[in-house]
Amino acid sequence: MDRLSGSPTDQITGVGEPQTVRQCYNCNYQVYSQCMYTQSTSTYCPDPTDQCGTMKVLIGNQVAFSRSGCIATAECNRSSVAITTGILRTYFYNSTCCETNFCNSGFSIRAPQLAFLGVLLTPTLFAML
């Protein structure tokens, strides 16, 4: 973001070469495929070395929730244990990162899935006619 106008910029300028600002899908709290408690679905990373990524929080072997956005490079592709004093005293998390804009969306549809969806919806479409 341009700090003066609040509008996004394509490059950060400063000493040395300009650096591209990364744009990532942003969701602070996602359960299954539903993003909750997030006003914006995209964000500009504040640090040019940040990567887009997703962090999954696990309780036992089950994903409790995930969050997506900008992740510091040092935190990418890691698994860790967090110990807290709250209700969840111990939980695990793993993070995965990628290096292109919006690469952490988590949504992709492949040709077989698209074909199946078409077969599934065709009778419904004809019934509507």
Buried (B, 14 or more C-beta within 10 A) or exposed (E): EEEEEEEEBEEBEEEEEEEEBBBBBBBBEBEEEEBEEBEEEBBBBEEEEBBBBBBBBBEEEEBBBBBBBBBBEEBBEEEEEEEEEEEEEEBBBBBBBBEEBBBBBEEEEEEEEEEEEEEEEEEEEEEEE
